[in-house]
Amino acid sequence: MSRDTEARVPDVILERYRLGELPADEAARVEHRLRTDEALRRRLDELEVSDREIRRCYPPEWLAEQVRERRRASVPGAPRPAPAWTRHWPLPAALAAAAVVLLVLAPRTFGPPLTGTAVSPAAPGSPDRIKGLEPSLTLYRRTARGSETLADGATVRAGDQIRVGYRAAGRAYGVILSVDGRGAVSIHLAAEDAKAAPLRSGETVLLDRAFELDDAPLWERFYLVVAEEPFALAPVVEAARRVALERQPAPLPALPSQFQQYVITLVKEARP
Amino acid sequence: MDGALDVEGLSQRYGPMVLRRCRQLLRDEDEAMDACQDVFVRLLERRDRLDARYPSSLLYTIATNVCLNRIRARGRRPAAPGDELLHRIAMTRSPAALSEARLTLDRLFGRHPESTRVMALLHYRDGLTLEQVAEQTGLSVSGVRKRLRGLRHTLLEMQGR
């Protein structure tokens, strides 16, 4: 057992020591420990790293604005604040890391952007479909005041922060991925064992992380693929890769009939 | 500025500490950031109580209380191991508490002011000494000792029944 474990300096004491807000005698005790306790010094270093990460993901000016907005909304008669997720969006560096890029294809020249198609199931004749209760995919873009829903065919640009939501409507398993105009396939929702993730029921479920669009040209196309039974990720990724290589329009081709898929295409704004 | 407080300055200086505390207790990034914002809103509401020397102390205590309330509101048992004590403390007033251990804690904490939950968490889970809890919560050491002693006595009484 390490010395730090034996008489661990509580987190709050270390936090306040770093801020210079401990009473003098308490601060002196921490300083004394730091001279000989390597684990404690390591914890201090980790807090430094954490500070940088948090300030990068949630800039203080943004956090302050969210607080002021919530404070204003708490005044009687004021409109209710937006749901929590619309008030905070991790910033680019952390968000880009949240989407696991499985496959990046060689850049190539693509034709003009495809016309966006409405969110559409690939298996319209599926017997278990219930009118009005279809799985769906929804994309949101962060705005200065919160967020907006992006319709199929909406124009976006590099730097836009996007958050993905889905509604399972009773389907048990699903994968969400996207393909950009360079052919990069990114997985947004899957299980850790390279299989489809169990879907959560209820209203629109938001994925934990948002992400920032990069400067890939032409379009960013998002797919929700669902099924009643567990399925492997590989065939879906392969289909997405083929779409990118062959410049095929949505939906993903050659998926077995038990899959249903939903697609939204965002059109990238042409750069000057 | 909001009133006399520089919200941006407070966010810059204390935001990471508050968010870390919320992450630690809630184990959910979105909920932690949501709680973090609530903490600063409550600070604005209680700015008359702000200790100009040690704002971190009040912010940490508010964050702890906000998170306990959220854990209690969501009601489900945390999946992460080691959270049993946190969960039980948070759920002390839940009418749905059915286990004997939780009932014991319900009855135990039900006899004490709300802030006792925060003190209990700081002392029993976070490892602060009585003196540190007192300094952190702005109470006297004797006051903290009395409350925690009261808890122990209550617990012993309940165990003896």
Interface residues (C-beta under 8 A of the other chain):
Chain A: R8 P10 D11 V12 I13 E15 R16 L19 E21 P23 E26 L47 S50 D51 I54 R55 Y58 P60 E61 L63 A64 Q66 V67 R68 R70 R71 S74 A84 W85 R87 H88 P90 L206 D208 R209
Chain B: D2 V7 E8 G9 L10 S11 Q12 R13 Y14 G15 P16 M17 L19 R20 R21 Q24 E29 D30 E31 M33 D34 C36 Q37 D38 F40 V41 L44 R53 Y54 P55 S56 S57 Y60 L122 D126 G127 L128 Q132 E135 Q136
